[in-house]
Structures are given as structure tokens and as C-alpha cells.
Amino acid sequence: MCCARQLCAVTFFLSALVTVEACALGRKGSAALEPALVLEVRNRSYFEVNIYALPSLGSSRVRIGTAQSFASSALTVPRSARRAGGSLVLELHAIGSNSSWVTPELQLFEGAVACLEIDATASGVLSRSMLYSATAPDSPGTAACGLMRSAMRHRDPRVAALAVDVASH
């Protein structure tokens, strides 16, 4: 009788342990499978700008990289630097000024690319900058944000409406 109770207790303990481990592995696996986000940056200012992600209110910011002045670049935003639900909030700091700017929260959907247009005043105020999303192109090596900028330059009314909608958020 005593051995049967011990055997039952050990079996229960081992099955609970296996269940907990399986759940923990499932959570780690799903986060690891989610790809990092591509952030296409176009800096149209004299300032080099440090870019940070703000994963949640009150948490430490996560450095994403530096945008060189008058240059375009592609940076990677890890999943851990995004907010719950995959949204993105960035903090920009113009090096050499005391100016920082926090973007509005941008909700990103699967297949989207985040686009950051940096524009600063002569004193380094970054509030004219813009964060928006674009659909990733089908052909590799094609910049999604470049396609959006090209359409904006050519006054495509569908893109103009999207830009106004993004700017209002």
C-alpha cells in the first residue's frame, strides 16, 4: 500500500513536470519563430540620430542603431524590442543636440516593413519625422519604403490618403 502511494505520487509529479516543461518550450519556440522586424531608415538631416525602441511604458529603451546623416539604412528590430501585439514605438535622439522625439505607436501586421523618415530642424528638433509601415515587396532587394516614397512624390491619391491617415495617429 505504501509503495503504491509513493508510485502514484512520483507519477503525478513527473507528469506535472513534463507538462510544465512542454508549455515553457512552446512559449519559447513561438517567440523564436517570429522574425525580427526590418526598419528602413532615411535620414534627411545634418544630424546623426540614435534610434531606440520603447518596448513598454516604464521599461528601459532598447538601442536599435544610428542613422547616419543624409543616408538610408536598414536596421533590425528584435521581437523583444516591440510592444505586445507587435506594435512599435521609437525614440529618436539627434546627436549633438538635446532634442529627442518619441514616435506615435505604430501597429504592424505580418509582412509589413517599418519605415522611418527622419527630418530635423537646424537645432535638431525631430518632430517633423515620420514612422509608417509599408507592405514588403515580393522581389528581394526592393525597398518597400522607397516604393512608398516614390508614390508619394508622384502624388498618388491612394498613398496620399494613407500618409494623412498615418500622420494623424
Summary of the structure (lengths in Angstrom):
residues: 169
radius of gyration: 22.6
end to end distance: 68.6
largest distance: 84.5
contacts: 449
relative contact order: 0.14
helix: 36%
strand: 28%
